[in-house]
Amino acid sequence: MKHGYLSEYFEGVAAKRLSCVEADVIHSNQHEFNGVEGLRAILGEPDGKVRYDTRLLYLSDQEDDPIMEDAVFTWYDARQRARIARNIQRWEYRLYFPTTNISLNAAVGDLLVIAKRSDGGLLVIIAESGSSIGRQIEWLFGLNNLSHPGFSIKAELETEQDRIGFASRFILESIGIAVETSEETFLEEMLQRFNGKFPTTRSFSEYARSTLPEISPCDNPDATLMAWMEREEILFRTMERYLIADRLAAGFNVQGPNKVDVDGFLTFSLSVQNRRKSRVGLALENHLEILFMANGVRYSRTAATENKSKPDFLFPSVLQYHDRHFPAAHLTMLGVKSTCKDRWRQVLSEADRIHEKHLLTLETAISQHQTDEMCSKGLQLVLPQKLHGSYTAPQQEWLLDITQFLGLVLERQGIK
């Protein structure tokens, strides 16, 4: 097992698309997967029945959080008794599972992933057919060809594809896998610099950049943005882990050791979650602002246009935007969302003078259906070059990277 790879969390992964027969099996009273010979590579050939504590998830683009349920799966050889009693040399392994809300949501064409976790349990994921989250799960595990009827098996999870980076960490955490990342060498410095508490996101972003002095925002803007985001995420998690542990050690008792302040604990937990969600988007905007300044791009950040809309960035400035004599063809707007889901449509109503909208995101493997709709609505997606490989070849031809976007804006403001 290598730290920083999927093998740290999983011993092997099996995946397939659900056929009509398999979807019927999931909904019926049979509740057994047949034709699972490939699973022997990760579940082995046990003597007798083996029961696995299993976490089940159903994922779709319509819900921010997955449907989640726990159950027990049973892996066994249906022919073992016949071999013992009648010496019939046949093996027929099956995987039995109970009825759950997750299995009732399964449909033909959905992605089925069965992962054996390093703690000995199973993680079973069913992702809606054609969904972005389904494509992201495929990308995460390197599942390139699921067209054949059997399970595709990955028992080796320590290749370069399996290295856990910024994008894959977010996908893992969306399916309930807590990824441990830290950079302890900076902890003492951060605690002293920020007086033992979290500073503003702008201050923290500035500090994260200062720990990477060798990186130039002009040489390779795409790689620079990813390096800054990766470093800030690791530093944030390092400090967060320390502060959370310190708060938990203090406890949530009230009026005596046997009375727990449940509301206080829930409030603290919610504040941790909200800080994580809001911080990433703001950090992305902060780092982009520095990239723009370093590359000579003029801009206005969160300036009002029509109907109190506030695009994340307007180019060259909000003054030119409201100047009706300034050519609309020289204006550009950029929405910034660390993840899109259906929220990308919010950008369409911002900056009426600009018909072609641009949206920068760090979300990997958005579905073909979604990007086709974006294109039809006049929305151009921008991603760091490193993330383009998570998209299909036709999608990659349409995507812009950050360097290309900077070139477009600079050309419109008359610099290139």
Helices and strands as residue ranges (DSSP letters): G 6-8, E 10-17, H 20-27, E 32-33, G 37-39, H 40-43, E 50-59, E 67-77, H 80-86, E 93-96, H 101-105, E 111-117, E 122-127, H 132-141, E 152-154, G 160-162, H 166-174, G 184-186, H 187-193, H 201-210, H 221-250, H 262-294, E 300-301, E 313-315, H 318-322, G 328-330, E 332-337, G 341-349, E 357-361, H 368-376, E 379-382, G 385-390, H 393-398, H 402-412
